[in-house]
């Protein structure tokens, strides 16, 4: 779904590109941090009572789970759980 008009999309792009590379990087990092907070809040609401390691495993899978194959996911999760 895209409910943003082309005019507004163009304006937003112009405003973002007017910022320095450092400012754009900081914006991206802040947005990613916010996404992690939201994802963790969802995990805590859905699956309360897990230890912090398991929350990290579940956060990783929520954010990047589709990027790994099944065997790699299993290895990464096992390593996080044992760390």
C-alpha positions as CSV (number, residue, x, y, z in Angstrom):
1,X,0.0,0.0,0.0
2,X,1.2,3.5,-0.8
3,X,-1.0,6.3,0.2
4,X,1.6,9.1,-0.3
5,X,1.1,11.4,-3.2
6,X,4.0,11.8,-5.7
7,X,4.2,15.5,-4.8
8,X,4.7,14.7,-1.0
9,X,7.1,11.8,-1.8
10,X,9.2,14.1,-3.9
11,X,9.2,16.8,-1.2
12,X,10.3,14.3,1.5
13,X,13.0,12.9,-0.7
14,X,14.3,16.5,-1.4
15,X,14.3,17.3,2.3
16,X,16.1,14.1,3.3
17,X,18.7,14.4,0.5
18,X,19.4,18.0,1.7
19,X,20.8,16.6,4.9
20,X,24.4,15.6,5.2
21,X,25.4,11.9,4.9
22,X,26.1,11.9,8.6
23,X,22.6,13.2,9.4
24,X,21.0,10.6,7.1
25,X,23.0,7.8,8.7
26,X,21.9,9.0,12.2
27,X,18.3,9.1,11.1
28,X,18.6,5.5,9.8
29,X,20.2,4.3,13.0
30,X,17.5,6.0,15.1
31,X,14.8,4.4,13.0
32,X,16.4,1.0,13.4
33,X,16.7,1.5,17.1
34,X,13.0,2.4,17.3
35,X,12.1,-0.7,15.2
36,X,14.0,-2.9,17.7
37,X,12.2,-1.3,20.7
38,X,8.8,-1.9,19.0
39,X,9.8,-5.5,18.1
40,X,11.0,-6.3,21.6
41,X,7.8,-4.8,23.1
42,X,5.8,-7.1,20.8
43,X,7.8,-10.1,21.9
44,X,7.4,-9.2,25.6
45,X,3.6,-8.9,25.0
46,X,3.4,-12.2,23.1
47,X,5.8,-14.3,25.0
48,X,6.3,-13.0,28.5
49,X,8.7,-14.8,30.8
50,X,11.6,-15.6,28.5
51,X,15.1,-14.9,29.6
52,X,17.0,-12.1,27.9
53,X,19.0,-14.5,25.7
54,X,15.9,-15.9,24.3
55,X,14.4,-12.4,23.7
56,X,17.6,-11.7,21.7
57,X,17.2,-14.9,19.7
58,X,13.6,-14.1,19.0
59,X,14.4,-10.5,18.1
60,X,17.1,-11.7,15.7
61,X,14.7,-14.1,14.1
62,X,11.9,-11.4,13.8
63,X,14.3,-8.9,12.2
64,X,16.5,-11.2,10.1
65,X,14.9,-14.7,10.1
66,X,14.1,-14.7,6.4
67,X,17.6,-13.8,5.5
68,X,19.0,-17.1,6.8
69,X,18.4,-20.7,5.6
70,X,17.0,-23.2,8.1
71,X,20.4,-24.7,9.0
72,X,22.1,-21.4,9.4
73,X,19.2,-20.0,11.6
74,X,19.6,-23.1,13.8
75,X,23.3,-22.6,14.2
76,X,23.0,-18.8,14.9
77,X,20.2,-19.4,17.5
78,X,22.2,-22.1,19.2
79,X,25.2,-19.9,19.5
80,X,23.2,-17.0,20.9
81,X,21.5,-19.2,23.4
82,X,24.9,-20.6,24.6
83,X,26.6,-17.2,24.8
